[in-house]
Amino acid sequence: MVKRTSKTIAVLMSSMLATGTLAACSPTSKGTDNKAAGDSKEAAKSITVKWMRGENPAQPLIKDSVVIKQLEVKTGVKIDLEAVPGSNYEDKKKTLFATNNIPDLMMVTLTDISNFADTGMLLPLNDYIDKYAPNFKKIMQSNPEINKLMINGKLYGFPSLHRWQIDYGQLPMMRVDLLDKHNIKPPTTFDELYQVLKKLKEIYPDSYPMTTRNGTKSLLDILSFSFGGGYNIYYDPQKKKYQFGALTPEFKDTLEYVHKLYKDKLLDPDYAVNTAQTWQEKLSSGKSFYFHDNITFATNFTKTLQAKEPQAKFDLLPVLGTAKGVKRNSMYPAGHLSEAHVINAKTKDPVALVKLIDFLYSEEGADLLNFGIEGTHYTKKGSEYVINDSLLNQFKDKQDPFRAMQSSIGTGYLGLALLADDRPQAVVSPPELLKWDKTVKEAQARGELFAQPLDPQFTKEEREKLKQLRSQVDTLMAQNVDKFIMNEGAFNEFDGFIKQLTDKGALEIEKIYNDANARVGK
């Protein structure tokens, strides 16, 4: 366990500042913070708002957490939180949009905003920001990337951002203790990975060496980019243009590789239906040994395994190369700009909601939403934060101490923080996490890791066309890709599948994206 002292936090801050991790959207001044908080109290007396967001199973949301109660004290706004399991969140959103029955405040994706900005359901925020959101306005001025979220010059959502972030991504993680135990050389390519997984299957015949979460799309999104292509529409950093991934030769390479893993029982047969919870259970119980996903969870898997196997250890592999010489991986972008919170245009008191959100972007609000209540959960000396030992000790024996702590008090990115701060995770987690952060930064500097950019801005006509085309191709993809993974001989139908995608508008989607991107000169 890392020692929790002000020196520890200061060292962490210094190392992140030295590597440029501190986001451009840094905390605003105290003067601006106090003005926002004071105005909120005055304008939002006895207001209750319905706030809906997706819930990650790793961090359950508590409706009456101390942080949510403190938000009411600070802003005068009572939050009626509706936590929807992440596995059902997309369906829930679709139903609410279809029935024009969205809550006062709701977490959405940029695609949702693009699809529904013209319906009148979402509140345009520009005038409100100018008058009632000084903290967020200052952040916008220091982070011009936010301007890409506008549609016809209007902003419809408050984006998720970071003020202090650990760099990580969807990278290859493996039980290196098993490699050491059986004198197996760590893989450096996907072909070598196949051989290593096959060897582990021979040694542990009841295992499924590789497992995944969140279904087929998530698996293929991650691997197809690493193979040099993509799944749906994506920006290719080497070709510097948007492509519809399934139309690339590399997507077929990905499917053939995953089919081979599935056929040889190296891939979890439940890959298409695994949830985050079942994925975690398999990796922390020794049923599976490899995953290609969010690396931060590996510290928890290692901790659980070591209770029975003291030598057990997940560690980060190098970025794997393909047979065609491709060597690249996806990393998470700075902040979470692809997510935002929208306000219902029919809400009773939009000013109160805007002021509430603006408080979350203030220094005081970000401290509350990431660290909890000062004095009770942490102490602060200048720029240094020290999490109180009394809080840390409550969760030190949990399988996931960091997220258990965050869940209990209601903090963090998986809570309601819109200006997230990873420092609590850096302190609570084993030292491997910061070691991996350094490795990720080095791989990014070598040009091996890429984060997808925000979508370009589309015209109203383009948005309407994309809405229609996406529905068609998404349905076709969902209905077909699993058969190539699961069924022998299915690749005889692959050319027909590609023709169907083209007929349904995959190339039109490509053109719309590239035309829109050309308008901004990128």
BAGU-110665 format. One record per residue (C-alpha): residue in one letter; z, x, y. Coordinates in steps of 0.001 Angstrom, whole numbers, plus 500000, padded with zeros to 6 digits. Layout:
# residues N
AZXY/...
END
This chain:
# residues 522
M500000500000500000/V499097501364503429/K502032502207505687/R502218499718508545/T503010501607511720/S501576501604515207/K500126505028514412/T498254503542511438/I496679500858513610/A495859503326516360/V494123505630513882/L492124502718512490/M491059501703515981/S490088505250516908/S487974505704513790/M486137502440514373/L485555503169518043/A484186506591517145/T481631505044514818/G480649502261517197/T482086499392515183/L483831497667518066/A481478494834518955/A479875494428522343/C481717491129522673/S485035492829523475/P488080490856524652/T487960489563528173/S490416490363530925/K493898488877531085/G493059487075534310/T490195485187532704/D492308484399529629/N495128482841531601/K492789480718533673/A491142479301530533/A494439478531528835/G495917476949531952/D492885474762532615/S492887473606528994/K496463472362529214/E495696470448532379/A492494468802531141/A493266468066527516/K496492466031527434/S497058464170524163/I493511464775522931/T492882464795519174/V489619466249517889/K488103466135514421/W487076469662513404/M485104470143510174/R484321473465508572/G483592474871505133/E486468476185503067/N486223479412501096/P488159479147497808/A489584482613498449/Q491338481307501559/P492323477610501515/L492625475962504931/I495994474378505789/K495779471443508212/D499199472016509775/S499338475819509749/V501495477508512373/V498395478744514173/I496886475258514423/K500204473957515764/Q500331476801518266/L496786476014519393/E497987472559520409/V500842474125522375/K498462476521524129/T495585474124524854/G496964470587524684/V494399469730521972/K495550468453518581/I493188469510515795/D492526467150512915/L491059469704510513/E488744468563507733/A488266471381505232/V485281470790502944/P484888473012499859/G482094475500500460/S480268474356497330/N479922470841498823/Y479567471722502492/E475778471677502724/D475585468221501122/K478343466930503414/K476519468190506515/K473240466620505411/T474905463248504937/L476619463357508327/F473439464373510145/A471399461756508289/T473837459000509305/N474398460311512863/N478096460519512101/I479060464126512786/P482660464982513784/D483705466153517252/L483382469796516226/M481542471170513199/M480531474530511749/V476758474744511137/T473964477257510603/L471237478108513091/T468793476240510856/D470911473096511313/I470770473545515075/S467011474094514955/N466586470946512862/F468783468651514943/A468748469993518524/D466094467443519518/T467893464424518037/G470439464017520807/M473341464424518363/L474355467867519656/L475870468544523058/P473882471019525244/L476473473533526385/N474949475410529334/D476523473435532198/Y479880473257530430/I479901477010529845/D479219477717533511/K482122475489534595/Y484677475599531818/A484112478618529570/P484642481842531560/N485653483866528480/F482592482914526481/K480337483357529530/K481551486925529911/I480890487564526219/M477359486179526596/Q476699488566529445/S477757491551527311/N475958490366524165/P472364489344525032/E471638488642521346/I473358485280521909/N470424484233524112/K468284484100520972/L470340481092519881/M468950478993522714/I466400476250522112/N464171475454525085/G466644477298527271/K469662475352526004/L472564476564523892/Y473855474033521363/G476425476049519428/F479289478477519962/P478550481399517606/S480961483178515299/L481533486719516602/H483599489825515894/R485580491937518307/W486553494501515597/Q484670494702512325/I484581496597509062/D480973497213508014/Y480103495941504567/G477370494113502734/Q476036492866499425/L476101496152497564/P476362497368493940/M479947497584492629/M480886498722489108/R483868499443486849/V483656503211487202/D486684503709484951/L484604502422482026/L481825504845482886/D484326507701482852/K485962506500479656/H482680506350477740/N481034509346479429/I478303507208481020/K476532508589484073/P476677506211487081/P473273504578487685/T471184505476490720/T468230503158490013/F467817499619488699/D466250500953485512/E469301503146484955/L471533500163485761/Y469855498183482980/Q470555500994480514/V474182501290481624/L474753497526481307/K473113497602477879/K475421500409476776/L478488498531478012/K477328495422476156/E477134497456472940/I480664498743473474/Y482042495357474585/P479901492791472720/D481901489778473956/S481266490670477606/Y478511489757480013/P478398493006481995/M476871491536485186/T478002488345486872/T477112486574490120/R478292483712492322/N476890480811494326/G473861480103492175/T470316481324491715/K469310481505495358/S472192483820496228/L471386486132493294/L467684486342494141/D468266486599497890/I470270489768497301/L468226491424494561/S464747490575495830/F465445492333499134/S466667495383497214/F463432495319495208/G461379495403498427/G460692491698498896/G462662488560499628/Y463383485053498395/N462458482621501171/I461376483554504692/Y462842486922505738/Y462165489772508141/D460904492933506475/P462275495936508416/Q459654498365507098/K456632496121507679/K458180494773510896/K457106491212510278/Y458300488006508643/Q457203487319505090/F457748484490502656/G459512486493499992/A458374484625496891/L454748485450497750/T455376489202497592/P454690491185494396/E458239492497494597/F459639489003494084/K457916488807490730/D459318492273489935/T462779490897490703/L462325487864488479/E461069490004485605/Y464062492316485945/V466570489445486038/H464784487784483095/K465243490974481075/L468954491055481929/Y469307487402480935/K467330487755477695/D469413490750476577/K472675488941477431/L473551491451480126/L473616488762482837/D476266486052482795/P474547482954481315/D476418480827483873/Y474830482688486811/A473137479511488101/V476360477485488290/N479068480083488916/T481301479387491889/A483122482030493897/Q486251481209491905/T484682481624488442/W482944484808489631/Q486275486277490723/E487986485255487484/K485388487020485342/L485474490250487332/S489267490387487561/S489824489633483857/G487506492235482322/K484828489788481188/S482265491400483506/F481915494895484918/Y479259494803487638/F478402492707490681/H475998493044493587/D477713491188496417/N480442491357499062/I482198494641498344/T485525493700499971/F486547491543496994/A486521494572494686/T489945495726495877/N491449492488494545/F489628492767491207/T490942496311490783/K494503495288491622/T494539492451489084/L492957494559486353/Q495408497410486869/A498327495166485929/K497081495516482324/E494763498522482581/P496240501091485024/Q492998503130485089/A490754500147485919/K488760500612489089/F485756499077490833/D483886501432493116/L480768501432495250/L477560502782493698/P474780504424495722/V472007502152496975/L469894501651493854/G466210502569493796/T463404500622492107/A460542501773489898/K458296501578492982/G460550503893494960/V462153501206497132/K465726501992498134/R467268499423500424/N470027496863500541/S471319494004502641/M474316494435504877/Y476102491845506955/P475115491811510629/A477613492564513369/G479506489335513854/H478299486155512206/L475739484956514728/S473918482924512103/E476869480510512134/A478024478413515067/H480162475436516000/V478494472431517585/I480019469565519562/N479082465943518977/A477224464704522076/K479197461435521827/T482645463054521758/K485095461427524156/D486156464553526052/P483578467358525832/V485356469333528564/A488518469502526455/L486554470781523452/V484706473408525472/K487992474652526950/L489559474721523487/I486670476821522161/D486741479082525200/F490416479808524553/L489425481059521086/Y487138483619522735/S489912484877525036/E492090487884524262/E495122485660523842/G493229483219521630/A491679485953519480/D495115487521518993/L496557484175517883/L493653483311515575/N493581486739513904/F497170488003513908/G499300484870514308/I502210484431516688/E503323487523518563/G506872488496517670/T506879486345514551/H503890487792512708/Y503007490947514643/T503934493060517629/K501579494510520186/K501907497628522297/G498943498016524591/S495898498072522329/E497938498664519155/Y498778495862516699/V501502496157514066/I501803493442511422/N505451492719510764/D506781493909507409/S508536490568506929/L505103488886506844/L503439491535504693/N506211491445502118/Q505698487712501527/F502239488327500076/K502318491857498661/D502372490585495062/K499566488062495469/Q496221488674493785/D494582488757497227/P497365489656499706/F495113489663502761/R493551486236502267/A496824484728501018/M498437485845504268/Q495540484546506363/S495582481210504552/S499323480748505008/I499357481163508773/G495787479960509435/T494120483110510736/G490895485074510416/Y487173484511510057/L487744482197507093/G490200480298509266/L489298479072512757/A488749482416514499/L485487482509516449/L486135486060517656/A487184487569514342/D489149490791513938/D489234492772510675/R492254494928511515/P494686492864509383/Q492371493361506403/A492132497090507055/V495922497401507009/V496661495102504059/S493852496390501826/P493876499631499806/P492357502733501467/E489136502276499477/L488037499608501939/L487801502028504854/K486203504612502559/W483494502082501696/D483107501236505374/K482318504901506026/T479841504978503112/V478101501871504422/K477744503405507878/E476250506569506368/A473757504581504259/Q472758502567507318/A472177505801509250/R469872506976506432/G467843503769506738/E468979502323503397/L470852499266504712/F469475496496506888/A470876493319508422/Q468565490369508925/P467917489594512615/L468369486185514171/D465410483845513905/P463050483872516891/Q463030480898519243/F460670478111518200/T458933475425520209/K459752471775519537/E456497471403517598/E457279474485515510/R460768473228514739/E459440469874513554/K456805471543511409/L459318473984509924/K461661471131509077/Q458918469482507025/L457622472663505392/R461035474072504540/S462002470883502764/Q458888471088500612/V459090474756499673/D462873474770499218/T462591471925496721/L459783473680494865/M461725476950494710/A464878475246493461/Q462949473436490736/N461114476476489394/V462736479879489725/D465309479455486947/K462628478840484351/F461214482334484966/I464658483820484397/M465647481747481387/N462457480938479484/E460345483348477501/G456659482950478355/A457293481178481655/F455504483929483600/N452236482515482262/E452778479802484880/F453705482157487719/D450305482188489429/G450316478401489448/F453769478418491024/I452562480759493787/K449587478484494454/Q451922475506494726/L454080477394497246/T451000478200499291/D449819474590499111/K453266473388500236/G453146475601503324/A454750478981502567/L452056480859504503/E452338478373507369/I456058479157507600/E455206482854507745/K452741482264510576/I455132480131512619/Y457825482806512374/N455506485674513274/D453899483774516146/A457331482948517566/N458466486533517089/A455380487859518882/R456283485819521957/V459446487874522460/G457630491145521836/K459476492096518653/
END
